[in-house]
Amino acid sequence: MFISKELLTVRCASFGLTLDGAAIDRFDAYARLLVNYNEKVNLTAITAPDEIVNKHFVDSLYLAKFVDLRDGMKLCDVGTGAGFPGAALLTAFPTLRVTLFDSVNKKLEFLRLLVKELELTADIVTMRAEDAGKNPAYRETFDVVTARAVAQLNVLSEFCVPLVRTGGVFAPMKAPLSEEERRRGVGAAANLGAKLEQDEPYTIPDGSEREVLIFRKKIATAGKYPRPFAQISKKPL
């Protein structure tokens, strides 16, 4: 084993998640492939096995504590990078229907190799989120849309909420928010049709504090959103 089976098992059990042996084997293969691929493409600065478990896998899997991830649920990860949290969630819950968006194709080439090696299935798309939000194939089609450490919450909301179906969930994973970022983010999400239902702090094993916000999509997003990236950057909601 490349990673510690016991460490991953214990860390997940601490927030009520039980992984079977097949899932643990997939995570072991994920970590090994990540480190090897990272030698030619810069995917992560975290390469020690225990740190991969604690800072990537466990951090990603915490979403399952706050969102009910059911068989067949459509989940989208915006700005997925090396697959966190989306590919990690698929590794634990292989019956999810996962879409991974990123604008950097060389990172997605890693994920295409990963899902093939792990014998999983995912829709891996080289596309900016604001373009996906205008695309009828993706707009308002997902049960859950998440992102980890991508952008300020008000900007991230405009990237993500248009992708969420009415009644679905936008669940960004963030470092602890300032009151200003929270206020602006909640306001932006409301303009896009989503209401904050839960704001859940948690701590990953190295002691770093994190926060998951659960927004429920109440009404369809107005057709003018998401705006082009230049407008979002220049005048965020």
matplotlib code that plots the C-alpha trace (Angstrom):
import matplotlib.pyplot as plt

x = [0.0, 1.2, -1.0, -1.9, -5.2, -5.6, -5.1, -7.7, -10.2, -9.8, -10.0, -13.2, -14.8, -14.3, -17.1, -19.2, -18.0, -17.1, -15.1, -15.0, -11.8, -12.4, -12.7, -9.5, -7.7, -8.9, -7.6, -4.3, -4.0, -5.2, -2.4, 0.3, -0.8, -1.1, 2.5, 3.9, 2.0, 3.0, 6.6, 5.7, 2.7, 2.3, -0.9, -0.2, 2.5, 1.2, 3.0, 3.6, 1.2, -0.2, -0.7, -2.5, -4.8, -5.4, -5.3, -6.8, -8.8, -10.3, -10.9, -12.8, -14.8, -16.1, -18.7, -20.5, -21.1, -23.2, -24.7, -26.6, -24.8, -27.2, -26.8, -27.1, -27.0, -25.5, -22.6, -20.4, -17.0, -16.0, -12.3, -11.5, -7.7, -6.3, -9.8, -10.6, -13.3, -15.1, -12.8, -12.2, -16.0, -16.4, -13.6, -15.6, -19.1, -18.6, -22.4, -22.4, -22.7, -19.8, -18.8, -15.4, -14.8, -11.5, -10.1, -6.6, -6.6, -3.3, -4.8, -7.8, -5.6, -4.5, -8.1, -8.9, -6.1, -7.2, -10.8, -9.5, -7.1, -9.7, -12.3, -14.7, -16.8, -16.9, -17.6, -14.4, -14.7, -12.2, -14.4, -14.7, -17.6, -19.2, -19.3, -20.8, -23.5, -24.7, -24.5, -27.9, -26.1, -25.0, -27.1, -29.4, -28.9, -26.9, -28.2, -25.0, -22.4, -19.3, -15.9, -12.9, -10.8, -11.6, -12.6, -14.3, -17.8, -19.7, -17.7, -17.9, -21.6, -22.0, -19.8, -21.8, -25.4, -26.5, -25.4, -27.6, -31.1, -34.0, -34.2, -30.5, -27.6, -24.6, -22.0, -18.7, -15.8, -13.8, -11.3, -13.1, -14.9, -14.6, -17.9, -17.6, -17.0, -19.9, -22.3, -21.4, -21.5, -24.9, -26.2, -24.8, -26.3, -29.7, -29.6, -28.9, -31.8, -30.2, -30.6, -28.1, -29.5, -26.4, -23.0, -20.9, -17.3, -15.0, -11.3, -9.1, -6.6, -3.7, -5.7, -6.7, -10.1, -12.6, -16.2, -18.9, -21.8, -25.0, -27.2, -30.5, -31.6, -35.1, -35.8, -34.3, -31.3, -32.0, -30.9, -28.4, -26.2, -23.5, -22.0, -18.7, -15.6, -14.5, -17.7, -17.7, -14.1, -14.7, -18.1, -18.7, -22.2]
y = [0.0, 3.5, 5.2, 4.0, 2.1, 2.5, 6.3, 6.8, 4.5, 6.2, 9.7, 8.9, 7.1, 10.3, 12.0, 8.9, 7.7, 4.0, 3.0, -0.6, -2.4, -1.7, 2.1, 2.1, 0.3, 2.9, 5.7, 4.0, 3.8, 7.5, 8.7, 6.7, 7.9, 11.5, 11.5, 9.8, 12.1, 15.2, 14.6, 15.8, 18.0, 20.3, 19.1, 19.5, 20.6, 17.9, 14.6, 12.8, 9.9, 10.9, 14.5, 13.3, 11.4, 14.2, 17.3, 16.0, 12.8, 13.5, 17.2, 16.3, 13.5, 15.7, 16.9, 13.6, 14.5, 17.5, 16.4, 13.2, 11.6, 9.1, 6.5, 8.1, 11.7, 14.1, 16.0, 18.6, 19.9, 23.3, 24.0, 20.4, 20.6, 17.2, 16.0, 17.5, 17.1, 15.6, 12.7, 11.9, 11.7, 9.5, 7.2, 6.7, 6.7, 5.2, 5.2, 9.0, 10.6, 13.0, 15.9, 17.5, 21.0, 22.7, 25.2, 23.6, 20.5, 19.1, 18.6, 16.9, 14.5, 13.2, 12.7, 10.9, 8.5, 8.3, 7.2, 4.7, 3.2, 3.1, 1.7, 4.6, 6.7, 10.5, 13.3, 15.2, 18.5, 21.2, 24.3, 27.4, 27.3, 30.5, 28.9, 25.7, 27.7, 29.0, 25.5, 23.7, 20.4, 21.6, 24.5, 23.7, 20.0, 19.0, 17.8, 19.0, 21.5, 21.9, 23.6, 23.7, 26.8, 28.2, 31.9, 34.4, 33.2, 35.9, 35.1, 31.3, 31.6, 33.1, 30.2, 27.5, 28.3, 28.4, 24.8, 23.7, 22.3, 24.0, 22.1, 21.1, 22.2, 24.4, 23.3, 25.2, 24.1, 27.0, 28.2, 30.1, 33.1, 36.7, 38.2, 40.4, 37.4, 35.6, 38.6, 39.2, 35.5, 34.9, 38.0, 36.9, 33.4, 34.9, 37.0, 33.7, 31.9, 30.1, 30.4, 29.5, 26.7, 25.5, 26.9, 24.1, 24.6, 21.6, 20.9, 18.6, 16.4, 18.8, 21.3, 23.6, 25.0, 24.7, 25.6, 24.0, 26.2, 24.5, 26.6, 25.4, 26.4, 27.9, 29.3, 29.2, 31.5, 34.5, 34.0, 36.9, 34.8, 33.7, 36.8, 36.7, 36.3, 39.9, 41.2, 38.9, 40.0, 43.7, 43.9, 40.8, 40.4]
z = [0.0, -0.9, 1.7, 5.2, 5.1, 8.8, 8.6, 5.9, 7.6, 11.0, 9.6, 7.6, 10.6, 12.6, 10.7, 10.1, 6.7, 6.2, 3.2, 2.0, 1.0, -2.7, -2.1, 0.0, -2.8, -5.3, -3.0, -2.7, -6.5, -6.8, -4.4, -6.2, -9.6, -8.4, -7.1, -10.2, -12.6, -10.5, -11.6, -15.1, -14.6, -11.5, -9.9, -6.2, -3.7, -1.4, -2.2, 1.2, 1.5, 4.9, 3.8, 0.6, 2.9, 5.4, 3.1, -0.1, 0.5, 3.9, 3.2, 0.0, 1.6, 4.4, 1.9, 2.5, 6.1, 5.0, 1.7, 1.2, -1.8, -3.2, -5.9, -9.4, -8.1, -10.6, -9.0, -10.7, -9.5, -10.8, -11.1, -10.1, -10.7, -9.6, -8.8, -5.4, -4.3, -7.3, -8.3, -4.6, -4.0, -7.1, -5.7, -2.5, -4.2, -7.6, -8.4, -8.5, -12.0, -11.8, -14.1, -13.6, -15.1, -15.4, -18.0, -17.8, -20.0, -18.8, -15.4, -16.9, -18.8, -15.5, -14.4, -17.6, -16.9, -13.3, -13.9, -16.5, -14.0, -11.3, -13.6, -12.9, -15.1, -15.2, -17.7, -17.8, -19.6, -20.6, -20.2, -18.1, -15.6, -17.0, -20.4, -19.0, -17.2, -20.6, -22.3, -22.4, -21.8, -18.3, -17.2, -14.3, -14.7, -11.5, -8.1, -6.4, -7.6, -5.5, -5.7, -3.4, -2.9, -6.4, -5.9, -3.6, -2.7, -4.7, -7.8, -7.2, -6.8, -10.3, -11.7, -10.0, -9.1, -12.8, -13.1, -10.2, -10.9, -9.1, -5.8, -6.0, -3.9, -4.3, -1.7, -1.9, 0.3, 1.6, 4.2, 7.0, 5.5, 6.6, 7.4, 4.3, 2.0, 3.6, 3.3, -0.4, -1.3, 0.3, -1.5, -4.8, -4.4, -3.6, -6.8, -8.7, -7.1, -4.1, -0.4, 2.3, 4.5, 6.4, 7.2, 8.6, 10.0, 10.3, 11.0, 8.9, 10.6, 10.4, 12.4, 9.5, 9.7, 6.8, 6.0, 3.9, 2.9, 1.7, -0.6, -1.9, -5.4, -4.9, -8.4, -11.8, -12.4, -14.6, -18.2, -18.1, -15.7, -15.7, -17.3, -19.3, -17.2, -17.8, -16.4, -13.4, -12.6, -13.2, -11.4, -9.2, -7.7]

ax = plt.figure().add_subplot(projection="3d")
ax.plot(x, y, z, "-o")
ax.set_aspect("equal")
plt.show()
